[in-house]
């Protein structure tokens, strides 16, 4: 499961908790903080949990940064993390910071829940459909952006994409990774979701398989459609099936939720995702079906690629500062 | 405070939570795991909390270790962590493991409490006494042990200690660091403790000052006695006041609790600490007094050094294996 669920000694309550930490993958420290926080919270959202009682921040400062770099980078990263936590209706009350060769950013999200607050990811039935709430391709977009500066890499993909498009795809990937899956979590209750997980390091097929294995019923997940950030499928093909994007093995960071929904509810789920004020026009797609099977998952041969267009630009720290002037701090011994 | 306390939406309950992670400081991976876990739990124990509902383990494997080294070291470290968690009446249900230049080990401890379960560290009054539940000197012992192999360092201290004594002091430090402060936490309730903290990176004087600053009353902490692992004070002096051990600034890892107790209760607290079956003959010492003052802390000139003798040898992983054969595992995505 994406989070651990611990029954408590108090009146039917459970502690649901998750942790995640990793290394920066985008250049903007503020966005990196937001992405790290969205990624931690996502494990709660995958269980249909919309509230978080507490967050801890886990950080390491790189020993290779000089004082000036630290002062520029770390407060922005912390601010991004805190801003995303605030957007999730929670706040960061503690954490730990160490010195390390590499920068680390992550956190711990905890919530105490009543039984109805969360949806155990185990009740998919044949006839359900699979919905995905963010497009795939973040790993390809982030790598393509790095390749702008590496001629031998860039030469492999330059026939299928312009530099400007790479920049736009990268911005789109950042925006998606920094978006909370909270709206999707709330709609899981409204539309009676049977199971869900979030898409991260194992790619869509890895997480679909994990989810299939946890089901009570004999089901199989079959994926027909792959919504992918525009042009990332072309890059993947041009690079010789880069990261296995079309096989669903490409890692995602802070990806969308993959949700098993009753067939008759799915279209309305997607419509409400798109119209939600909070989700900022976030789309969702019906990407497959649940059929009878042996708790496995597969992508059909030649799935339909849905090219998801680029939206706008990313919130930057400057704009965010205007909304929230409190200094970022994490201290706990 | 050592832990964060989050009021919950459910019937007067609070979520109390803490996280800590750091780098190995002893050579035995099993003991390192135990120490890391004891260190995380200690922040709960400092608030008089004796139960823990859940632990997460935070790990990084060093990229510099080859496969064989990883297979030898990491399972032992995880087993040590798990065994200590079990001793604390809890278990590890999740976590995160990454690759990093350096090994990292740590965790997150969480508990949902009723108001009576924890003691806010803010009610010291003039007339209280200060009790410490583990001897100081872990940093000196760990460093002296490393200096056995560094002639220019060893030459500075060899007149005051033998190699055998360094080895014994190191074992004693490991044993102390791996000991849970759980007995002390339980006795805090029995003997009506007014405030407490655990002694870690800022040394006894740093943590005493932090604790003093949090008090509601106008108090000052005055430390008269320093219980120190035998010979560590001599090493510190021989090395030119190494780490400021006698000034109380030497870092401790997984140190004891510093507790403000009513004067008439303190002797019985110390007696019960020593006789407790669980604490394994763990001692406690009255080290100072609480007087009227401006929320500060100091060590008197020429404090009395209590030389704390070495006890026995350390539990090793082999022995522990005989008691608990389950394989260590942490997985969560």
Interface residues (C-beta under 8 A of the other chain):
Chain A: X1 X2 X3 X4 X6 X8 X9 X10 X11 X13 X15 X17 X18 X19 X20 X21 X22 X23 X53 X54 X56 X58 X93 X94 X95 X96 X98 X100 X101 X102 X104 X106 X108 X110 X112 X114 X200 X201 X202 X207 X210 X332 X333
Chain B: X1 X2 X3 X4 X6 X8 X9 X10 X11 X13 X15 X17 X18 X19 X20 X21 X22 X23 X53 X54 X56 X58 X93 X94 X95 X96 X98 X100 X101 X102 X104 X106 X108 X110 X112 X114 X200 X201 X202 X207 X210 X332 X333
